[in-house]
Amino acid sequence: MTPQGYCLGPGTVPSRTPRVPDVPRPSAELGSIATTLDELARRMRSLADEHHARKDEETAVELDEIERSLASGLRRLERLVRTLGG
């Protein structure tokens, strides 16, 4: 690469096309986030089940709602990843 940031073309003549760095695909990062969301939803479901078993319905219902929100967000994120081709 020349000091001006151009890639060297054939021979020693610099081309006029600046070098573009490799950029990771957003679907890879989003896929990783989806995995984390899935794990959080599973953990929330487990906590909700524990509270239902203890008859702590007030807490269990709140945890159920949080788990549903996480699952809904996960579905939306998975759709986006598929749309982006990931």
RAWO-V853856 format. One record per residue. N is the residue number from 1. RES is the residue in three letters. PHI is phi in radians with two decimals (999 if undefined). PSI is psi as a letter, one per 30 degrees, with the letter a starting at -180 (999 if undefined). NEAR is the number of other C-alpha atoms within 12 Angstrom. Layout:
# RAWO-V853856
n->(N | N)
res->(RES | RES)
phi->(PHI | PHI)
psi->(PSI | PSI)
near->(NEAR | NEAR)
This chain:
# RAWO-V853856
n->(1 | 2 | 3 | 4 | 5 | 6 | 7 | 8 | 9 | 10 | 11 | 12 | 13 | 14 | 15 | 16 | 17 | 18 | 19 | 20 | 21 | 22 | 23 | 24 | 25 | 26 | 27 | 28 | 29 | 30 | 31 | 32 | 33 | 34 | 35 | 36 | 37 | 38 | 39 | 40 | 41 | 42 | 43 | 44 | 45 | 46 | 47 | 48 | 49 | 50 | 51 | 52 | 53 | 54 | 55 | 56 | 57 | 58 | 59 | 60 | 61 | 62 | 63 | 64 | 65 | 66 | 67 | 68 | 69 | 70 | 71 | 72 | 73 | 74 | 75 | 76 | 77 | 78 | 79 | 80 | 81 | 82 | 83 | 84 | 85 | 86)
res->(MET | THR | PRO | GLN | GLY | TYR | CYS | LEU | GLY | PRO | GLY | THR | VAL | PRO | SER | ARG | THR | PRO | ARG | VAL | PRO | ASP | VAL | PRO | ARG | PRO | SER | ALA | GLU | LEU | GLY | SER | ILE | ALA | THR | THR | LEU | ASP | GLU | LEU | ALA | ARG | ARG | MET | ARG | SER | LEU | ALA | ASP | GLU | HIS | HIS | ALA | ARG | LYS | ASP | GLU | GLU | THR | ALA | VAL | GLU | LEU | ASP | GLU | ILE | GLU | ARG | SER | LEU | ALA | SER | GLY | LEU | ARG | ARG | LEU | GLU | ARG | LEU | VAL | ARG | THR | LEU | GLY | GLY)
phi->(999 | -1.45 | -1.04 | -1.41 | 1.56 | -1.66 | -1.35 | -1.35 | -1.53 | -1.00 | 1.23 | -1.99 | -1.49 | -1.19 | -1.41 | -1.58 | -1.66 | -1.14 | -1.29 | -1.79 | -1.20 | -1.13 | -2.02 | -1.11 | -1.20 | -1.10 | -1.14 | -1.16 | -1.15 | -1.14 | -1.09 | -1.14 | -1.13 | -1.06 | -1.07 | -1.14 | -1.06 | -1.05 | -1.10 | -1.10 | -1.10 | -1.10 | -1.14 | -1.13 | -1.07 | -1.10 | -1.10 | -1.06 | -1.05 | -1.07 | -1.24 | -1.09 | -1.12 | -1.48 | 1.13 | -1.62 | -1.15 | -1.05 | -1.18 | -1.05 | -1.12 | -1.10 | -1.13 | -1.03 | -1.12 | -1.12 | -1.07 | -1.10 | -1.12 | -1.11 | -1.12 | -1.12 | -1.08 | -1.11 | -1.06 | -1.10 | -1.13 | -1.10 | -1.08 | -1.09 | -1.05 | -1.09 | -1.09 | -1.37 | 1.53 | -1.69)
psi->(k | l | f | f | g | k | k | k | a | k | b | g | k | k | l | g | j | l | k | k | l | k | k | k | k | f | f | e | e | e | e | e | e | e | e | e | e | e | e | e | e | e | e | e | e | e | e | e | e | e | e | e | e | g | g | i | e | e | e | e | e | e | e | e | e | e | e | e | e | e | e | e | e | e | e | e | e | e | e | e | e | e | e | f | g | 999)
near->(17 | 16 | 10 | 13 | 15 | 18 | 20 | 18 | 15 | 9 | 8 | 11 | 13 | 18 | 17 | 15 | 15 | 16 | 17 | 10 | 9 | 6 | 9 | 10 | 14 | 18 | 21 | 20 | 19 | 26 | 26 | 19 | 23 | 28 | 22 | 20 | 27 | 26 | 18 | 23 | 27 | 22 | 20 | 27 | 26 | 19 | 25 | 27 | 22 | 19 | 20 | 19 | 13 | 13 | 13 | 16 | 17 | 14 | 20 | 23 | 21 | 20 | 27 | 26 | 19 | 24 | 27 | 22 | 20 | 27 | 26 | 18 | 23 | 27 | 21 | 20 | 28 | 27 | 18 | 21 | 23 | 17 | 14 | 16 | 14 | 19)
